[in-house]
Amino acid sequence: MRQQLSEGLFERVVGPDHERHARRIHEAPGPRLFADDRPIRHVHADHAMFIGGLRALLLQSLHPLAMAAVAQHSDYRTDPWGRLQRTSLFVGVTTYGTAEHAHQAIDRLARVHKHIHGTASDGRRYRADDPHLLAWVHVAEVDSFLRCHQRYGEHPLAGYDGYVADMAVIAEAMGIPDPPRTTAELEARLNAYRPELKSTREAREAARFLLLKAPLPMVARGPYAILAASAVASLPVWARIPLRLPYLPVTEATGVRFAGHALMRGLRWVTG
């Protein structure tokens, strides 16, 4: 049963070729972007990434131009698992793969972004390769992975400046200018974007889909509900209000947090 659950989980997250991808990422000879002892390899190996990934999507949706690009060009409704698999593969290759493979993945993503552009519902033009938008997606992702690892990671780090600095290496390779390299810089950059963030119909619809309508087999709906509640509970209040997400501090500090840790223990048991 454990093996079947593990296979099913990896097939959802990485795809049916997950064993081939794993061999290519971990066994290909050559230098890596990050040494074995770097914080990024520790954080991204932890199951708290499941919560952090969902939190990142919710937070990123608050930028109207970034959300417009997703709503108009992404297949997250019709193929959410395919999008998750592409994202997880990118994270895996850039974190653990050879430097050559990592830069190839970054270049492929840049070519995709080059063709994504359009007009948001408020009339503003956007381009997915806009460094300002790329920087928003980056800081929202780093903040989410960091905070969820702090809260739900099996072995939280004493400090996370090294993790932010590691992520800055990938950001620079993607063409993001002067990415944050410390937790203080990360928080300042995140706060600098807040005047640009607001509630949009597309963002609220994405949140409802991600939290309530994700296509899942019946057996996975209970664990996913815990995952979704944990992701929402990790968001700041200012990010929940525009998405119309609840704020229940007592329940979140007790029941949700306990259930989130129980879910992480279960996932660690499943994957060995």
Buried (B, 14 or more C-beta within 10 A) or exposed (E): EEEEBBBBBBBBBBBEEBEEBBEBBEEBEEEBBBEEEBBBBBBBBBBBBBBBBBBBBBBBBBBBBBBBBBBBBBEBEEEBBEBBBBBBBBBBBBBBBBBEBBBEBBEEBBEEBEEBBBEBEEEEEBBBBBBBBBBBBBBBBBBBBBBBBBBBBBEBBEEBBBBBBBBBBBBEBBEBEEBBBBBEBBBEBBEEBEEBBEBBEBBBBBBEBBBEEBEBEEEBEEBBBBBBBBBBBBBEEEBBEBBEBEEEEEEBEEBBBEBBBEBBEBBEEBEE
